[in-house]
Amino acid sequence: MHVRVRTACAALMVLGLTAGPLAGSALAAPSTAAVVRETTDPDTAKALRAALKGLPDKDATAALVRVGGTDGSWRGSAGVHDLASKRKAVEHARFRAGSTTKVVTAAVVLQLAAEGRIDLDGHVQTYLPGLLSKAFEPITVRQLLTYTSGLKPGASLGDVNGEGYERRFETLTPEEVVAASVAAGPAFRPGDRQQYANIDYTVLGLLIEKVTGDSYEHQAAVRVLRPAGMRHTSFPGGPDPRIHGPHNRGYQKLADGRLVDATEWNMSDRWAAGDMISTTADLERLLFALFRGRLVPQPLLEKEMFTLPKVPGATMSAGLQRYELDDGTVLWLKTGARPGYGTLLAGTRDLSRTLVYSVNATDAKAEEMNPVAERIVRAAFVR
């Protein structure tokens, strides 16, 4: 199975938050696979244990896994907290959840739609006048949700594969990100095709703030995080590059071969598209609360999150992605990747089997799926 899947802060350097290259760091360490709980069938449990065997290795330094649903549950972790000490990985660690943030953003927008405060067929140009230039045809909110807006990617501080490492303490505001996209002009006519990008959800973040008169982060907390019981999930305070609370360090291999500590990194340019910090337990709570209709009213949930747009080749709905296994089983999922951290939440619509993982991948933004992550997915879903 293959799932593809916001001024420089000089003061932060004084705080010692620089992360230098780890030249000569040894990956080899005793493989630790701590199984917290297992009620799944023996074959699945065996496959999951095998999937975590050998960490840390060249592909990942740690992994946290939660399998759930009516078919049974399994909890496990493996690898190390950091390469220097080689201490055992923190089982309930916080991590950068990347684009799984989009699930939260989509849920907030759909709640506002259910309240009549946002019309999904309404235009961005109406809600956010002046944001887009005259070069753009009218773009609907629904087209932003489903990546069919035709907006080009916005500004960033480096390539998605971790090459923004040297600029990791700088800041890009959402407005700067969007301005760069607008300056580049449209990529295609709205609704013509689907093209995954962060820019759509950055604009949705601005829309949420405009409609509510509140910050995106607070709206996400009161509308999604708190109702779902996500007590250990948060957004960084402005450009804060740290992960507060227990966490395992993340490492990223750069194009020149260096393996660098990517734990401290200002992700503000990802904002409503990918700036969330969470835990596997909290993401599991999000998945169950969402799928059960506790966050978005069921009719709207089915129409927008569990239905693909009528665009050729579409695989993504509002906040989720549809993936069909070889045996016909359909998964609804969302991946996330930030340097040093790769994340997935996935489940069948009936919640018979769910999976949430955080893999401290050294190639978190690679084109191909990380081998450790792929082993975990196969173990959880392939019978």
Secondary structure in CASP SS format (residue, H / E / C, confidence):
PFRMAT SS
TARGET T0000
AUTHOR 0000-0000-0000
METHOD secondary structure of the structure
MODEL  1
M C 1.00
H C 1.00
V C 1.00
R C 1.00
V C 1.00
R C 1.00
T C 1.00
A C 1.00
C C 1.00
A H 1.00
A H 1.00
L H 1.00
M H 1.00
V H 1.00
L C 1.00
G C 1.00
L C 1.00
T C 1.00
A C 1.00
G C 1.00
P E 1.00
L C 1.00
A C 1.00
G C 1.00
S C 1.00
A C 1.00
L C 1.00
A C 1.00
A C 1.00
P C 1.00
S C 1.00
T C 1.00
A E 1.00
A E 1.00
V E 1.00
V E 1.00
R E 1.00
E E 1.00
T C 1.00
T C 1.00
D C 1.00
P H 1.00
D H 1.00
T H 1.00
A H 1.00
K H 1.00
A H 1.00
L H 1.00
R H 1.00
A H 1.00
A H 1.00
L C 1.00
K C 1.00
G C 1.00
L C 1.00
P C 1.00
D C 1.00
K C 1.00
D C 1.00
A E 1.00
T E 1.00
A E 1.00
A E 1.00
L E 1.00
V E 1.00
R E 1.00
V E 1.00
G E 1.00
G C 1.00
T C 1.00
D C 1.00
G C 1.00
S C 1.00
W E 1.00
R E 1.00
G E 1.00
S E 1.00
A E 1.00
G E 1.00
V E 1.00
H C 1.00
D C 1.00
L C 1.00
A C 1.00
S C 1.00
K C 1.00
R C 1.00
K E 1.00
A C 1.00
V C 1.00
E C 1.00
H C 1.00
A C 1.00
R E 1.00
F E 1.00
R E 1.00
A C 1.00
G H 1.00
S H 1.00
T H 1.00
T H 1.00
K H 1.00
V H 1.00
V H 1.00
T H 1.00
A H 1.00
A H 1.00
V H 1.00
V H 1.00
L H 1.00
Q H 1.00
L H 1.00
A H 1.00
A H 1.00
E C 1.00
G C 1.00
R C 1.00
I C 1.00
D C 1.00
L C 1.00
D C 1.00
G C 1.00
H E 1.00
V H 1.00
Q H 1.00
T H 1.00
Y H 1.00
L C 1.00
P C 1.00
G C 1.00
L C 1.00
L C 1.00
S C 1.00
K C 1.00
A C 1.00
F C 1.00
E C 1.00
P C 1.00
I C 1.00
T E 1.00
V H 1.00
R H 1.00
Q H 1.00
L H 1.00
L H 1.00
T C 1.00
Y C 1.00
T C 1.00
S C 1.00
G C 1.00
L C 1.00
K C 1.00
P C 1.00
G C 1.00
A C 1.00
S C 1.00
L C 1.00
G C 1.00
D C 1.00
V C 1.00
N C 1.00
G C 1.00
E C 1.00
G C 1.00
Y H 1.00
E H 1.00
R H 1.00
R C 1.00
F C 1.00
E C 1.00
T C 1.00
L C 1.00
T C 1.00
P H 1.00
E H 1.00
E H 1.00
V H 1.00
V H 1.00
A H 1.00
A H 1.00
S H 1.00
V H 1.00
A H 1.00
A H 1.00
G C 1.00
P C 1.00
A C 1.00
F C 1.00
R C 1.00
P C 1.00
G C 1.00
D C 1.00
R C 1.00
Q C 1.00
Q C 1.00
Y C 1.00
A C 1.00
N C 1.00
I H 1.00
D H 1.00
Y H 1.00
T H 1.00
V H 1.00
L H 1.00
G H 1.00
L H 1.00
L H 1.00
I H 1.00
E H 1.00
K H 1.00
V H 1.00
T H 1.00
G C 1.00
D C 1.00
S C 1.00
Y H 1.00
E H 1.00
H H 1.00
Q H 1.00
A H 1.00
A H 1.00
V H 1.00
R H 1.00
V H 1.00
L H 1.00
R H 1.00
P H 1.00
A H 1.00
G C 1.00
M C 1.00
R C 1.00
H C 1.00
T C 1.00
S E 1.00
F C 1.00
P C 1.00
G C 1.00
G C 1.00
P C 1.00
D C 1.00
P C 1.00
R C 1.00
I C 1.00
H C 1.00
G C 1.00
P C 1.00
H E 1.00
N C 1.00
R C 1.00
G C 1.00
Y E 1.00
Q E 1.00
K E 1.00
L C 1.00
A C 1.00
D C 1.00
G C 1.00
R C 1.00
L E 1.00
V E 1.00
D E 1.00
A C 1.00
T C 1.00
E C 1.00
W C 1.00
N C 1.00
M C 1.00
S C 1.00
D C 1.00
R C 1.00
W H 1.00
A H 1.00
A H 1.00
G H 1.00
D C 1.00
M C 1.00
I E 1.00
S E 1.00
T C 1.00
T H 1.00
A H 1.00
D H 1.00
L H 1.00
E H 1.00
R H 1.00
L H 1.00
L H 1.00
F H 1.00
A H 1.00
L H 1.00
F H 1.00
R C 1.00
G C 1.00
R C 1.00
L C 1.00
V C 1.00
P C 1.00
Q H 1.00
P H 1.00
L H 1.00
L H 1.00
E H 1.00
K H 1.00
E H 1.00
M H 1.00
F C 1.00
T C 1.00
L C 1.00
P C 1.00
K C 1.00
V C 1.00
P C 1.00
G C 1.00
A C 1.00
T C 1.00
M E 1.00
S C 1.00
A C 1.00
G C 1.00
L C 1.00
Q E 1.00
R E 1.00
Y E 1.00
E E 1.00
L C 1.00
D C 1.00
D C 1.00
G C 1.00
T C 1.00
V E 1.00
L E 1.00
W E 1.00
L E 1.00
K E 1.00
T E 1.00
G E 1.00
A E 1.00
R E 1.00
P C 1.00
G C 1.00
Y E 1.00
G E 1.00
T E 1.00
L E 1.00
L E 1.00
A E 1.00
G E 1.00
T E 1.00
R C 1.00
D C 1.00
L C 1.00
S C 1.00
R C 1.00
T E 1.00
L E 1.00
V E 1.00
Y E 1.00
S E 1.00
V E 1.00
N E 1.00
A E 1.00
T C 1.00
D C 1.00
A C 1.00
K C 1.00
A C 1.00
E C 1.00
E C 1.00
M C 1.00
N C 1.00
P H 1.00
V H 1.00
A H 1.00
E H 1.00
R H 1.00
I H 1.00
V H 1.00
R H 1.00
A H 1.00
A H 1.00
F H 1.00
V C 1.00
R C 1.00
END
